[in-house]
Amino acid sequence: MDAAAIDALHRSEDARLQRFLLKRLGDASDAADAAQETYLRLVRALGRTEIEHPRIFLFFVARNVAINLGRRRRFEKDLFRSLSDDALGELSDGQARTEAQVIARQQLKLVAAAIDELPPRCREAFLLSSFDGLSNGEIAARMGVSRNMVEKHLMKALLHTRRRCSDFF
């Protein structure tokens, strides 16, 4: 599939793809981001293999991107739940709001420090899972290790991060 064929696919399927992603993600901005990521993954895949049914592949990739983005959003929501709108709404004065923001920054620094302490391969697996939203299989393929090793890395990372942050959260 050449650049002209990709462009033609984009022109013919973009509106349908946007509706597909909007239905799954519920947010137009997230749908637009997911559509862009979908096309990027399609182009990358085309560089490695021949795709017989590009339209079907496009929507298969879009589904995976939407799932991964949903996971990432849930992870971010859980990570920053101490800064939820409800919690900030209950704070009545500016000083309390500032204190909450300082505490949240400290929590974020603590989590980042805990992640930085991980061994390089463990950290890589954790970041690919948590922030890039990749599945264990995708991480295994990217890192050149087994799914079992990815699961061990993720478990180690979660336990370490939980241990390091347990006193603060």
C-alpha positions in Angstrom: 0.0 0.0 0.0 1.5 3.3 -1.1 1.1 6.9 0.2 -1.7 7.6 -2.3 -3.6 4.5 -1.1 -3.2 5.6 2.5 -4.4 9.1 1.6 -7.4 7.7 -0.2 -8.2 5.4 2.8 -8.0 8.4 5.1 -10.3 10.5 2.9 -12.9 7.8 2.6 -12.9 6.5 6.2 -11.9 9.4 8.4 -15.5 10.6 9.2 -16.6 7.0 9.9 -13.4 6.5 12.0 -14.1 9.7 14.0 -17.7 8.5 14.8 -16.4 5.1 15.7 -13.9 6.5 18.2 -16.2 9.2 19.5 -18.8 6.5 20.3 -16.2 4.5 22.2 -14.4 7.3 24.0 -17.2 9.8 24.5 -14.9 12.8 23.9 -14.3 14.5 20.6 -10.7 15.6 21.6 -9.9 12.0 22.6 -11.4 10.7 19.4 -9.3 13.0 17.3 -6.2 12.0 19.2 -7.1 8.3 18.8 -7.7 8.7 15.1 -4.3 10.3 14.6 -2.7 7.5 16.6 -4.6 4.9 14.5 -3.2 6.3 11.3 0.3 6.5 12.7 0.1 2.8 13.7 -1.4 1.9 10.3 1.6 3.6 8.5 4.0 1.8 10.9 2.4 -1.5 10.2 2.5 -1.0 6.5 6.2 -0.5 6.7 6.6 -4.0 8.2 4.0 -6.1 6.4 1.4 -6.3 3.6 -2.1 -5.7 4.7 -4.8 -7.3 2.6 -7.8 -5.4 4.0 -6.7 -2.0 5.1 -10.1 -0.7 6.1 -10.7 -3.7 8.4 -7.2 -3.3 9.8 -7.8 0.4 10.3 -10.8 -0.2 12.5 -9.2 -3.1 14.3 -6.3 -0.8 15.2 -8.7 2.0 16.2 -10.5 -0.3 18.6 -7.2 -1.2 20.2 -6.2 2.5 20.4 -9.5 3.3 22.0 -9.1 0.5 24.6 -5.6 1.7 25.4 -6.6 5.3 25.7 -9.5 4.3 28.0 -7.0 2.4 30.2 -4.7 5.3 30.2 -7.5 7.7 31.2 -8.6 5.4 34.0 -5.0 5.1 35.2 -4.5 8.9 35.2 -7.9 9.3 37.0 -6.8 6.9 39.7 -3.3 8.4 40.0 -4.7 11.9 40.5 -7.9 11.1 42.4 -6.7 13.2 45.3 -7.0 16.1 43.0 -10.6 15.3 41.8 -12.9 18.2 41.1 -15.1 17.2 44.0 -12.1 17.3 46.4 -11.1 20.7 45.1 -14.7 22.0 45.2 -14.9 21.3 48.9 -11.9 23.5 49.6 -13.3 26.9 50.4 -10.3 29.3 50.5 -7.4 29.9 48.2 -4.8 28.8 50.7 -6.4 25.3 51.1 -6.5 25.0 47.3 -2.8 25.9 47.1 -2.0 23.4 49.8 -3.8 20.7 48.0 -1.9 21.5 44.8 1.4 21.4 46.7 0.5 18.1 48.2 -0.5 16.7 44.7 2.8 17.9 43.3 4.7 16.1 46.1 2.7 13.0 45.5 3.5 13.1 41.8 7.2 13.7 42.5 7.1 10.7 44.9 5.5 8.5 42.2 8.0 9.7 39.6 10.9 9.0 42.0 9.6 5.5 42.7 9.4 4.9 38.9 12.9 6.2 38.4 14.2 3.8 41.0 13.1 0.8 39.0 15.5 -1.3 36.9 15.6 0.0 33.3 13.7 -2.9 31.7 11.2 -3.0 34.5 10.7 0.8 34.2 10.3 0.5 30.4 7.6 -2.1 30.7 5.8 -0.1 33.4 5.8 3.1 31.3 4.7 1.3 28.1 1.8 -0.2 30.0 0.8 2.7 32.2 1.4 5.7 30.0 1.5 4.4 26.4 -1.4 2.0 27.2 0.2 -1.0 25.4 -1.0 -4.5 26.1 1.4 -7.1 27.6 1.7 -8.7 24.2 2.6 -5.5 22.5 5.1 -4.7 25.3 6.7 -8.1 25.0 7.0 -7.7 21.2 8.5 -4.2 21.5 11.0 -5.3 24.3 11.8 -8.6 22.8 10.8 -10.6 25.9 8.1 -13.0 26.8 4.6 -11.9 28.0 5.5 -13.7 31.3 8.6 -11.5 31.7 6.4 -8.4 31.0 4.0 -9.5 33.7 6.9 -10.0 36.2 8.2 -6.5 35.4 4.8 -5.0 35.8 4.2 -6.7 39.1 7.6 -5.7 40.4 7.0 -2.1 39.4 3.5 -2.0 41.0 4.7 -3.5 44.2 7.7 -1.2 44.4 5.7 1.9 43.6 3.0 1.0 46.1 5.6 0.3 48.8 7.4 3.6 48.2 4.2 5.7 48.1 2.2 3.9 50.8 3.2 6.4 53.6 2.2 9.4 51.6 -1.0 8.3 50.0 
